[in-house]
């Protein structure tokens, strides 16, 4: 693993800890991040391309736009959709 990979992995682990230490219910997450999806809603609206907690890479079914979401483990909600550029 090179220095960039180690730095990215470290940042990912910190974010994973932040999200799962401060989990929220749907209303709290919507207030903080906007649109929130549960697992069934995610499957309906997106095709999942890959996971690396706390991130999931997706393709939006309506327009084939690729992007990413963050997610918390329990309760499982997905949020903060960011389109790839």
C-alpha positions in Angstrom: 0.0 0.0 0.0 1.4 3.4 -1.0 1.1 6.6 1.1 -1.9 7.9 -0.9 -3.7 4.6 -0.4 -2.9 4.6 3.3 -4.1 8.2 3.7 -7.4 7.5 1.9 -7.9 4.3 3.9 -7.3 6.2 7.1 -9.7 9.0 6.1 -12.3 6.3 5.2 -11.9 4.6 8.6 -12.3 8.0 10.5 -15.5 8.7 8.6 -16.8 5.2 9.2 -16.2 5.8 13.0 -17.9 9.2 12.9 -21.0 8.0 11.1 -21.5 4.9 13.2 -20.7 6.6 16.5 -23.3 9.3 15.8 -26.1 7.3 14.2 -29.4 9.0 13.6 -32.9 8.2 12.8 -34.3 9.1 9.4 -35.5 12.5 10.4 -32.2 13.5 11.9 -30.3 12.3 8.8 -32.7 14.2 6.5 -32.1 17.3 8.5 -28.4 16.9 8.2 -27.9 15.5 4.7 -31.2 16.0 2.7 -32.6 12.9 0.9 -32.2 9.6 2.7 -32.9 6.1 1.4 -33.6 2.8 3.3 -32.4 -0.4 1.7 -35.5 -1.1 -0.4 -35.6 2.5 -1.6 -31.9 2.3 -2.5 -32.5 -0.9 -4.6 -35.4 0.8 -6.4 -33.6 4.0 -7.3 -30.0 2.8 -7.7 -27.9 0.0 -9.0 -25.2 -0.8 -6.4 -21.8 -1.1 -8.0 -19.6 -1.6 -4.9 -19.3 -1.1 -1.2 -16.4 0.1 1.0 -17.9 1.2 4.3 -19.1 3.9 4.9 -19.4 4.4 1.1 -21.4 2.7 -1.6 -20.8 3.4 -5.3 -24.1 3.4 -7.3 -25.7 4.1 -10.7 -28.9 6.1 -10.6 -31.5 4.1 -12.6 -33.4 7.2 -13.9 -30.4 8.6 -15.8 -27.5 6.2 -15.5 -25.6 8.8 -13.4 -22.8 7.2 -11.4 -22.1 8.5 -7.9 -21.7 7.6 -4.3 -23.6 7.6 -1.1 -22.6 7.3 2.6 -24.4 4.9 4.9 -24.7 4.1 8.6 -25.0 0.5 9.7 -27.8 0.6 12.2 -30.4 1.6 11.5 -29.3 1.1 7.8 -29.8 4.4 5.9 -28.0 5.8 2.9 -27.5 9.5 2.4 -25.4 12.3 0.9 -25.6 11.3 -2.8 -22.7 12.8 -4.7 -22.6 12.5 -8.5 -19.3 11.5 -10.1 -17.8 14.2 -12.3 
